[in-house]
């Protein structure tokens, strides 16, 4: 099989994986509950970069790392659904960002960012990904 044939038969649309995020998430039998994540596609990655970059005075730009990480997790976690209206209401919040802050520890968010980053083809650390997104 040629590389071209391989690419044609291995599209990145719908690339998902189940990952363990923390030992905190266990079912009644003590088994780890897994999160289902999806890879970012190029359009999603570009949109996320734009969403997190603001132009300030004199043409200087600011890249919001926290917003980038939070948005990456919200947009690329298939299950659980951090945008689920019933869940937001159940914990008394208005936005997916607020919901994420209520239900996950900072290290758990970081773990999801790392896993989504890897699944999306970035075999680099989060700091390198943020630097690339800034540029």
C-alpha positions in Angstrom: 0.0 0.0 0.0 1.4 3.4 -0.9 1.3 6.4 1.4 -1.3 8.0 -0.8 -3.6 4.9 -0.5 -3.0 4.8 3.2 -4.0 8.5 3.6 -7.1 8.0 1.5 -8.3 5.1 3.6 -7.4 6.6 7.1 -9.2 9.9 7.3 -8.9 11.8 10.6 -12.6 12.7 10.8 -14.1 11.0 13.9 -10.8 9.9 15.4 -11.7 9.1 19.0 -10.2 7.4 22.0 -11.2 6.5 25.5 -8.8 7.6 28.2 -8.5 7.4 32.0 -8.2 10.9 33.5 -7.9 10.2 37.2 -8.3 7.6 39.8 -11.1 9.7 41.3 -13.4 8.4 38.6 -14.4 4.9 39.5 -17.7 3.1 39.2 -19.3 1.2 42.1 -17.1 -1.9 41.4 -13.9 0.1 41.5 -13.3 0.2 37.8 -11.9 3.3 36.2 -14.5 5.3 34.2 -13.1 6.5 30.9 -13.6 9.8 29.1 -14.1 9.7 25.3 -12.2 12.3 23.5 -11.8 13.2 19.8 -8.9 14.6 17.8 -9.0 18.2 16.8 -9.3 18.7 13.1 -7.5 21.5 11.3 -10.5 23.8 11.1 -11.3 23.3 14.8 -7.7 24.0 15.8 -7.6 27.2 13.7 -10.9 28.3 15.2 -9.6 27.6 18.7 -6.5 29.7 18.0 -8.5 32.6 16.8 -10.9 32.4 19.7 -8.1 32.6 22.2 -6.1 35.4 20.5 -6.9 39.1 20.9 -5.2 42.0 19.2 -4.4 44.8 21.6 -3.2 48.3 21.0 -0.3 48.9 18.5 -1.0 45.5 16.9 0.3 43.5 19.8 -1.5 40.1 20.3 -2.4 38.3 23.5 -2.9 34.5 23.6 -5.1 33.2 26.4 -3.6 29.9 27.4 -6.2 29.1 30.0 -9.1 29.7 27.5 -7.3 27.6 24.9 -7.0 24.6 27.3 -10.5 25.0 28.6 -12.0 25.3 25.1 -10.0 22.4 23.8 -11.4 20.1 26.5 -15.0 21.4 26.1 -15.0 21.1 22.3 -13.1 17.7 22.1 -14.5 15.7 24.9 -17.3 13.5 23.5 -18.3 12.0 26.8 -19.1 13.3 29.2 -20.6 16.3 27.4 -19.5 19.4 29.2 -22.1 21.4 27.2 -25.1 19.3 28.4 -27.8 21.8 29.5 -29.3 19.4 32.1 -25.8 18.9 33.7 -25.1 22.7 33.8 -28.5 23.2 35.4 -27.9 20.3 37.9 -24.8 21.9 39.3 -26.1 25.5 39.1 -23.9 27.0 36.4 -24.6 28.9 33.2 -21.6 28.0 30.9 -19.6 24.9 30.0 -16.5 26.7 31.3 -18.1 27.1 34.7 -19.3 23.5 34.7 -15.8 22.2 33.9 -14.4 24.2 36.8 -17.0 22.7 39.1 -16.5 19.0 38.1 -12.8 18.6 37.3 -9.7 19.4 39.2 -7.0 21.4 37.4 -4.8 18.3 37.0 -7.7 16.5 35.4 -8.2 19.3 32.9 -4.5 19.2 32.1 -4.6 15.4 31.6 -7.5 15.8 29.1 -5.6 18.5 27.3 -2.5 16.3 27.1 -4.6 13.3 25.8 -6.5 15.4 23.2 -3.2 17.0 22.1 -1.6 13.6 21.6 -4.6 12.2 19.7 -4.5 15.3 17.5 -1.0 14.5 16.3 1.0 16.8 18.6 3.8 14.7 20.0 5.0 17.7 21.9 4.2 19.1 25.3 1.5 21.6 26.0 4.0 24.5 26.2 5.1 23.8 22.7 1.5 23.6 21.5 0.7 26.9 23.1 3.8 28.5 21.5 2.7 27.2 18.1 -0.8 28.5 18.6 0.6 32.0 19.5 2.4 32.1 16.2 
